[in-house]
Amino acid sequence: MLRGRWLLPGASLALGAGLGAALVARRRPEGDAAEGLLARLPVVPAVAAAAAGPPALPGSPELTKYGLPGPGPGCGDRESYVLCYDPRSRSALWVIEQANRETLSCTSTFRPVGDFQEDDSVHEYHRANTPDYRSCGFDRGHLAAAANHKWSQKAMRDTFYLSNVAPQVPHLNQNAWNNLEKYSRSLARNNKNVYVCTGPLYLPRMEADGKMYVKYQVIGKNNVAVPTHFFKVLILEKESGEIELRSYVMPNSPVDEKIPLERFLVPIESIERASGLLFVPNILKRTSNLKAITAGNKR
């Protein structure tokens, strides 16, 4: 069950409390259409910087004589998804993937068994490895779901990099979260495209002293961060040209799988504030017709 003492900025995470709102319609002038998954990412700022090539070093040449200690979170694309990596948490800030009838029509690719692997593109100081998850009590929870990428053996294999994984409570991973992933695929089969953005959250919680703290467990020798919650944002492209936005948050704890998924809908602004990401401003650059689905709206 969701705990009311966890606070998501702009909304309570308590079941049925403060999440209901009317269907919101947003309209802006339509911008130039961008092509390709990387170009259409809803979290554009970090990707735009990466796509433009290495930026010039800030500050005077003398100050940056020996370079900078790091570029901060970096973005990279694989066969089946784009990822923005956070070296501090040893996991991704977000992962985005595209699903539609075509990508989900092939079911012949077999899921690798025991094939999780280190991401060699991440410096060894900043990446998780398989021993970190050994006997830790958590599942290696996919962010970009393996079952979304049966259309290509390489695409599926890419989902098993540990950079696409976060420690997830087994009951959540195997039940309620799995149900959300299945629901995402069902939406993809009934719309033109669905862009799925998934990531961890580390939310503040009020302790007994009345103060707010951000606390989370770490596992393994590499101190892999255990998220307090996970978010999943679905951007639906409908055949009519309308864009529909659905945003979900689930706690990283056992959740009754019988609870309707709509009870986990939250306003997108809450995820934007909690994660430091922006979705709506970037989506509105490409559409004049955006509808956000929140709790209380059954479609």
Residue pairs with C-beta under 8 A, 6 or more apart in sequence:
1 15
1 255
1 256
2 13
2 14
2 15
2 251
2 255
2 264
3 13
3 14
3 251
3 253
4 12
4 13
4 14
4 17
5 205
5 206
6 13
6 203
6 204
6 205
6 228
6 229
6 251
7 13
7 203
7 204
7 205
7 206
7 212
8 201
8 203
8 229
8 249
8 266
8 270
8 271
8 273
8 274
9 270
9 273
9 274
10 267
10 269
10 270
10 273
11 18
11 19
11 266
11 267
11 270
12 18
12 19
13 203
13 229
13 249
13 251
13 266
15 259
15 263
16 263
16 295
19 263
19 265
19 266
19 267
19 294
19 295
19 296
20 294
20 295
20 296
21 267
21 294
21 295
21 296
21 297
22 296
22 297
23 291
23 292
23 293
23 294
23 297
24 291
24 292
24 294
25 289
25 290
25 291
26 280
26 284
26 290
26 291
26 292
27 288
27 289
27 290
28 284
28 285
28 287
28 288
28 290
29 288
30 286
30 287
30 288
31 285
31 286
32 286
33 286
34 40
34 286
37 77
37 82
37 96
37 98
37 195
38 47
38 51
38 77
38 82
39 51
40 195
40 286
41 47
41 82
41 96
41 282
42 96
42 195
42 197
42 233
42 235
42 278
42 279
42 282
42 283
43 84
43 94
43 96
43 197
43 277
43 278
43 279
43 282
44 278
44 282
45 278
46 73
46 75
46 84
47 75
47 82
47 84
49 55
50 74
50 75
57 64
57 67
57 68
58 64
70 87
73 84
73 85
73 86
73 87
73 93
74 84
74 85
75 82
75 83
75 84
75 85
76 82
76 83
76 85
76 121
77 83
78 155
78 158
78 161
79 149
79 152
79 154
79 155
79 158
80 97
80 144
80 148
80 149
80 152
80 155
80 156
80 158
80 159
81 95
81 96
81 97
81 144
81 149
81 158
81 159
81 164
82 95
82 96
82 97
83 92
83 94
83 95
83 96
83 143
83 144
83 163
83 164
84 92
84 93
84 94
84 95
85 91
85 92
85 93
85 119
85 122
85 163
86 92
86 93
87 122
87 123
87 125
87 126
87 127
88 126
88 225
89 200
89 202
89 224
89 225
90 126
90 127
90 128
90 132
90 222
90 223
90 224
90 225
91 128
91 143
91 163
91 165
91 166
91 200
91 224
91 225
91 227
92 143
92 163
92 164
92 166
92 199
92 200
93 199
93 200
93 275
93 277
94 143
94 197
94 198
94 199
94 275
94 277
95 143
95 144
95 164
95 197
95 198
95 199
96 144
96 195
96 196
96 197
96 198
97 144
97 145
97 148
97 149
97 195
97 196
98 193
98 194
98 195
98 196
99 148
99 184
99 185
99 188
99 193
99 194
99 196
100 188
100 191
100 192
100 193
100 194
101 188
101 189
102 151
103 148
103 149
103 151
103 188
104 148
104 150
104 151
104 185
104 188
104 189
105 151
106 150
106 151
107 150
108 150
109 149
109 150
109 151
109 152
109 153
109 155
109 156
111 146
111 147
111 156
112 156
112 157
112 160
115 157
115 160
116 130
116 133
116 140
116 160
116 161
116 162
116 165
117 130
117 160
117 161
117 162
118 127
118 128
118 129
118 130
118 161
118 162
119 127
119 161
119 162
119 163
121 163
122 163
127 162
127 163
127 222
128 162
128 163
128 165
128 220
128 222
128 224
129 162
129 220
129 222
130 162
131 220
131 221
132 219
132 220
132 221
132 222
132 224
133 140
133 167
133 219
133 220
133 224
134 220
136 167
136 219
136 220
137 170
138 167
138 168
138 169
138 170
138 219
138 226
139 167
139 168
139 169
139 170
139 173
139 174
140 162
140 165
140 167
140 168
141 165
141 166
141 167
141 168
141 172
141 173
141 177
141 230
142 159
142 164
142 165
143 164
143 165
143 166
143 198
143 199
144 159
144 164
144 196
144 198
145 159
145 181
145 184
145 196
146 156
146 159
146 160
147 181
147 185
148 159
148 181
148 184
148 185
148 196
149 155
149 156
149 158
149 159
150 156
158 164
166 200
166 225
166 226
166 227
166 230
167 217
167 219
167 224
167 225
167 226
167 227
167 252
168 177
168 227
168 230
168 252
169 252
169 253
169 254
171 254
171 255
172 250
172 251
172 252
172 253
172 254
172 255
175 255
175 257
176 250
176 255
176 256
176 257
176 259
176 261
176 264
177 230
177 250
177 255
179 257
179 261
180 232
180 248
180 250
180 261
180 264
183 261
184 194
184 196
184 232
184 234
187 194
187 234
187 236
187 246
188 194
191 236
191 237
191 238
191 239
191 244
192 237
192 238
192 239
193 236
193 237
194 234
194 235
194 236
194 237
195 234
195 235
195 237
196 232
196 233
196 234
196 235
197 232
197 233
197 235
197 279
198 230
198 231
198 232
198 233
199 230
199 231
199 275
199 277
200 225
200 227
200 229
200 230
200 231
201 227
201 228
201 229
201 230
201 231
201 249
201 271
201 274
201 275
202 214
202 216
202 225
202 227
202 228
202 229
203 214
203 228
203 229
203 274
204 212
204 213
204 214
205 212
205 213
205 214
205 215
205 228
206 212
206 213
207 213
216 225
216 226
216 227
216 228
217 225
217 226
218 224
218 225
218 226
219 226
226 252
227 252
228 251
228 252
229 249
229 250
229 251
229 252
230 249
230 250
230 252
231 247
231 248
231 249
231 271
231 274
231 275
232 247
232 248
233 245
233 246
233 247
233 248
233 268
233 271
233 279
234 245
234 246
234 247
234 248
235 243
235 244
235 245
235 279
235 283
236 243
236 244
236 245
236 246
237 243
238 244
241 289
242 289
242 290
242 291
243 283
243 287
243 289
243 290
243 291
244 290
244 291
244 292
244 293
245 268
245 279
245 280
245 283
245 290
245 291
245 292
245 293
246 265
246 292
246 293
247 265
247 266
247 267
247 268
247 270
247 271
247 279
247 292
248 261
248 264
248 265
248 266
249 264
249 266
249 270
249 271
250 264
262 295
262 296
262 297
262 298
263 295
265 293
265 294
265 295
266 294
266 295
267 292
267 294
268 279
268 280
268 292
269 280
271 277
271 279
272 278
272 279
272 280
280 290
280 292
283 290
284 290
293 299
